[in-house]
Amino acid sequence: MPDYDLVLAGGGLANGLLAWRLRSLRPALRILLLESGEHIGGNHTWSFHDSDLSPAQRAWIAPLVTQRWPRYDVAFPELARTLEGGYASIASSDFARVIEPALGAALLTRVRIASLTPTSVRLADGQTIHARAVIDGRGMRPSGHLSLGYQTFLGQELRLAAPHGLDHPVIMDAAVEQQGGYRFVYLLPFGPDRLLVEDTHYVDSAAWQPERLRANIAAYVAARGWRVLEVLREEHGSLPIVLAGDFDAFWDELAGQPSSGLRAGLFHPTTGYSLPHAVRLAEHIAALGAFEAPQLFAAIRMEARRAWQDQRFFRLLNRMLFLAGRPEQRWRVMQRFYRLPAPLIARFYAGRPRLADKARVLSGKPPVPVAQALAAACKIHPDQIRKPA
């Protein structure tokens, strides 16, 4: 008999939520979550709009939420707007604080994985753990079957000398120097004198320059008249933005290995937000009757295929953003988008645009050269797109 019904390799967002959901709904299952760090969740902040999730989904993840706000702002060189609608963030410290005690002995931290198969995990110390199925949730994997842009960012959580004056987030302040791609600053106020300031860039390469991003944050904070007492923590990352891909070839590379999160391609292709997908995957797997590796792989692949098909329109927009016009003018595309009706914007973030929404987004004079926009729209296969260096 295998040691476990299900082993989850990697304690990131998707596997952490799945383990927690299974522990709550299927306590008889023998599960084990393996994490290489001291705590699950790493050093991240995950955010979502209320409209991204159903009321029932918001209810079961509510214990994880660090802060929630009723509205948010965006700013561009020619537009400033407040949009009503709940927006929430989960800090990885709260993620770990809630989920780790709930898992108890079903969690092993500070363990290194040497290799895995759909039914086994070999640890660096030589121990092999057997299971009916293993889900690999260790982050994005390189693949020649996806053509990507990147959202690179560095964020600092700061304690200021005086109140910052913000009572809700600024999810895009693009009224800043663009620096060769679409750049904006992201602000999350976690307290009167505490906030996360994140410098974000939509660029062609995953390479990034941390010192430049730190300097950008320092200059932005100074321009706002804020004085920093302490940098409480720093986080950084590079999220994939999908321009085109071959879904079947991407999944065939997995060779039957059940996967989750970014590794399974389950994220919003334009914003990079992955929490709604992780919530839906956790619910889907928790409702399955069988936990054998082939059936689990097929179920996750089907979930990912539905998402891929639903995201065709977003990949088209991504190609127009990255392939049409000059990189330093990409902000014009986003500024035009944020002039649209608020319900349309909410459906866009939720990944559920209506046919009329798509027509509205594409109608009118495009903010990029028309010929380049049409050429970008037609490039639906990775081989048609020049790979970023």
MOPEBEL-V116641 format. One record per backbone hydrogen bond with DSSP energy under -0.5 kcal/mol. CO is the residue of the C=O (numbers start at 1). NH is the residue of the N-H. Records with the same first field share a line. If there is no record, write none. Layout:
CO: NH  NH
This chain:
4: 132
5: 133
6: 32
7: 9  135
8: 10  34
9: 137
11: 41
12: 16
13: 17
14: 18
15: 19
16: 20
17: 21
18: 22
19: 23
20: 24
21: 25
22: 26
26: 29
29: 31
30: 5  6
32: 8  34
33: 108
34: 10
35: 110  111
37: 110
39: 42
44: 92
46: 90
48: 88
49: 52
50: 53
54: 58
55: 59
56: 60
57: 61
58: 62
61: 64  65
62: 65
67: 89
69: 87
70: 85
71: 169
72: 83
73: 171  172
74: 81
75: 174
76: 79
79: 76
81: 74
83: 72
86: 50
87: 69
88: 48
89: 66  67
90: 46
91: 94  95
92: 96
93: 97
94: 98
95: 99
96: 100
98: 102
99: 103
100: 104
103: 106
104: 107
106: 33
108: 35
112: 114  124
115: 122
117: 120
118: 134
119: 131
120: 117
121: 123  129
122: 114  115
123: 126
127: 123
129: 121
130: 3  4
132: 293
133: 7
134: 136
135: 9  137
136: 260
143: 146
145: 246
146: 148
147: 243  244
149: 241
150: 152  203
151: 239
152: 201
153: 237
154: 199
155: 235
156: 158  197
157: 232  233
158: 160  195
159: 229  230
169: 73  171
170: 187
172: 75  174
173: 185
174: 176
178: 181
181: 183
182: 202
184: 200
185: 173
186: 198
187: 170
188: 190  196
191: 194
192: 164
193: 160
194: 190  191
195: 158  197
196: 188  198
197: 156
198: 186  200
199: 154
200: 184
201: 152  203
202: 182
203: 150
208: 210
209: 212  213
210: 214
211: 215
212: 216
213: 217
214: 218
215: 219
216: 220
217: 221
218: 222
219: 223
220: 224
221: 226
222: 225
227: 161
230: 159  232
233: 157
235: 155
237: 153
239: 151
240: 242
241: 149
244: 147
245: 247
246: 250
247: 251
248: 252
249: 253
251: 254
252: 255
254: 257
256: 258
258: 136
260: 263
261: 264  266
262: 265
265: 267
268: 272
269: 242
273: 268
274: 278
275: 279
276: 280
277: 281
278: 282
279: 283
280: 284
281: 285
282: 286
283: 287
285: 288
292: 296
293: 297
294: 298
295: 299
296: 300
297: 301
298: 302
299: 303
300: 304
301: 305
302: 306
303: 307
304: 308
305: 309
306: 310
307: 311
309: 312
311: 315
312: 316
313: 317
314: 318
315: 319
316: 320
317: 321
318: 322
319: 323
320: 324
323: 325
326: 329
327: 330
329: 332
330: 333  334
331: 335
332: 336
333: 337
334: 338
336: 339
337: 340
341: 345
342: 346
343: 347
344: 348
345: 349
346: 350
347: 351  352
348: 351
354: 358
355: 359
356: 360
357: 361
358: 362
359: 363
369: 373
370: 374
371: 375
372: 376
373: 377
374: 378
376: 379
378: 380
380: 245
381: 384
382: 385
